[in-house]
C-alpha cells in the first residue's frame, strides 16, 4: 500500500514539470513556424526556407505538445481540462487538415537541377531549380550567400517555359560576381552580384 501511495505521489510530482516542458516545446515550435512563414523571400535564411516547407508538421507537433501539456498540467477534477482539450482539437486539427489540403492542391515543389560554387568562393553558390505544380515548366535561379546556418538566398531569375524559346538552357558564372543566363531562344541575360549576395536586378522571362 505504501509503495502504491509513493508511486502516485511520484507520478503527480512529474506531471507539472512535464506539462511545463511540453508547453515550452509548443511555444518554441510555434515561434519557429511563425518566423519561417514571415521571413521575406529575398535574402531569407535558407534554413528558414527549408523549415517553411515543413510548417504543417510543426503545426501538428505544436498541437500535440499543447494537448499533452493540458492533460498533464490540469487535474482530472479541473473544469477547464475538457473544454481546453476540445477547443484545441476542434480548432487546431481541422485548420491543419485544411492547410494540408490547400498545400497539396496549390503548392509547388522544387527539384534541384544544378548547384555550382562561384569561382574562388566556396560560400557563394548558384542554384537552379525546376518548379513543379504548374502547367508549363518553370526554372528559377538563386544565389546562396554564406555558410549554414547563416546562408541566405537571393532570387536572380525566373524563366517560364510557356514558350520553347523562353526555356532556360544554360546558367554559368562568368566571374566570382557575375552570372550569365541563356534561354533556348538565344537571349542572354547577365547580372552582377553584390558582396552580400544581392543581385543588381532580377530577370523575369515568360
C-alpha angles and dihedrals in degrees: 000000000000090000091052092050091048090049092052091048092049091048091050091048091057095048099077097044090047091049091050090049092051091047090052091049091049092050092048093048092047092049092050091049093049092046091051093048093048095046112115116244096229112071092359121152110265087223091060091046089055092048090050089062089059098040093120090058089051088051093054092047090049091050091049092049093049092048091050091048091054093048093049099036099050123056121235090252092060115111090212098057100079097039092050094049091046091050092049093050098039094049103027103044098049091044092054092044091052090047091053091048092050091048091051092049102040106016125103133218127215123221116199113240104170141357120188131170119228115255109277093357122097094179095059121070138178111222125191120189134178111224118219130198097070135092094242125046113258125197120200124192124204139178116221113205125193135007129289132307090022096041112134132200129221125185114230104168148002125196122193113206094211084121125035090230091059094055115114111248104169140013120181143158111248092181136355088273103029132078129192122201122189128192128213087253091060099254111147123207122187129182140172126240119218120224091262092052097258114138122227088235142355120240119222119184126179 
